[in-house]
Amino acid sequence: MIQKLALLGGKPLRTRPFNSWPIHNKSEERSLLRTLRSGNWGRLQGQEVANFEKRFAAAHGCEHGIAVVNGTVSLRIGLLAAGIQAEDEVIVPPYTFLSTASAVIESNAVPVFADIDLHTFNLDPKAVEAAITPRTKAIIPVHFAGQPADMDGIMAIGKKHNLLVIEDAAHAHGASYQDRPAGSIGHLGSFSFQSSKNMTAGEGGIITTNDETLAEACRSIQSCGRIPSGPWYEHHVISGNYRLGEFQGAILSCQLDRLEDQTKRRDRNGQYLAAKLSRFPGIFPQQRPSDCTRHSYHLMMLRVEAEHFGVSRDTLVEALCAERIPCSAGYAYSLPQQPIFENKAFGPYIPKATARLKFNKVRCPNSDLICKEQCVWLGQNIFLGQRKDMDDIADAFEKIYEQRQTLNAKFPSNP
Ligand SMILES: Cc1ncc(COP(=O)(O)O)c(C=O)c1O
């Protein structure tokens, strides 16, 4: 018998909550108490952050890790360490969190948007190549949702034009590309430990690299422009205090202990669900190239083609939430359409470029389309569950698909 849709007054398909986040246990409690009692609460006194940096970097194929207060300043520190100058151009995707582009502006450089691929949702190397000008100095590919960007394509463009490549790996802890860890492929990698991320200490970030000179420059900028052997009150470059505290370092070490198992589980569940959902007409989970050897599933992203699925994206999201499948439509619009870009509200930064830039003329049709009418996100905590949890999600899609006509009668905006 067909169960009435929860959106139309029926019982929700899902009765139990999904895995909660963050996950912690006695090990975090012990580490936090140890740090508390040590009296060494700042990274200059203790060893928690220093140990975590080494372990995180090694787990991501890098010699150096520089922990900082969040995954926005990690991008900015990377750009400054690499010598980005005022009004230089940095290519970024339009489909990402604000920070990927705002970190560029806060480095006094100009973000240039290159569209994403409609199927992988990651930066399209062809669009990157087309966006290059004599002012271009860097590219920031984002491993969106936890699936590595086309790094072969992007590194080849970087090499050809002598550009710095910073991987924005804020979603990609433990992900890999051709078996190489995210964060170890470009010149620098940048991760976030903000609350929603696959590893968290509430806030935090880290820069990863195998380049000793860049690592030294990042380390200096992270701590008020000091140099390792220099006197305490001696400052060499413009900077601030971006050091991570010892309590966060202590938590992150425990989170790192679980990362491998958790990433394997998220990837296994994510692939299983993606295969099930792709059987529905008009549902297209993020296409996974064979170069993606591990997806960290910070998000499961999919596209809905309403004309084939029979229900619009917005109604699908509403109907799934009513069935107690937590999901969202993600970004409502591409970054160039954010008020900050439309109004060029850049404060004192990039004054020369601001006069000539016209973000309202920027066209990124793939990003615009998925924002406006196609994208659905499911969060990483869901993928820490069991196969049965994935089956429930697929069953909710089925329930909605089977009753698409009834839904359309109630929601006339549907196709
Ligand atoms: C793609 C991306 N880059 C950078 C960041 C910035 O990280 P944080 O919030 O730690 O500053 C985020 C955070 O959501 C993000 O999603």
The ligand as a Tripos MOL2 file, in Angstrom:
@<TRIPOS>MOLECULE
LIG
   16    16     1     0     0
SMALL
NO_CHARGES

@<TRIPOS>ATOM
      1 C1         35.0180   25.5090    0.4580 C.3       1 LIG1
      2 C2         35.3220   26.2370    1.7310 C.ar      1 LIG1
      3 N1         36.4620   26.9510    1.8120 N.ar      1 LIG1
      4 C3         36.7950   27.6150    2.9250 C.ar      1 LIG1
      5 C4         35.9700   27.6000    4.0360 C.ar      1 LIG1
      6 C5         36.3450   28.4310    5.2170 C.3       1 LIG1
      7 O1         36.5680   27.7140    6.3770 O.3       1 LIG1
      8 P1         36.3490   28.3860    7.8070 P.3       1 LIG1
      9 O2         34.8880   28.4390    8.0710 O.co2     1 LIG1
     10 O3         37.0870   27.4690    8.7300 O.co2     1 LIG1
     11 O4         36.9590   29.7460    7.7640 O.co2     1 LIG1
     12 C6         34.7830   26.8740    4.0060 C.ar      1 LIG1
     13 C7         33.8900   26.8290    5.1810 C.2       1 LIG1
     14 O5         32.7430   26.5270    5.1560 O.2       1 LIG1
     15 C8         34.4380   26.1820    2.8130 C.ar      1 LIG1
     16 O6         33.3010   25.4790    2.7220 O.3       1 LIG1
@<TRIPOS>BOND
     1     1     2 1
     2     2     3 ar
     3     2    15 ar
     4     3     4 ar
     5     4     5 ar
     6     5     6 1
     7     5    12 ar
     8     6     7 1
     9     7     8 1
    10     8     9 2
    11     8    10 1
    12     8    11 1
    13    12    13 1
    14    12    15 ar
    15    13    14 2
    16    15    16 1
@<TRIPOS>SUBSTRUCTURE
     1 LIG1         1 GROUP 0 **** ****
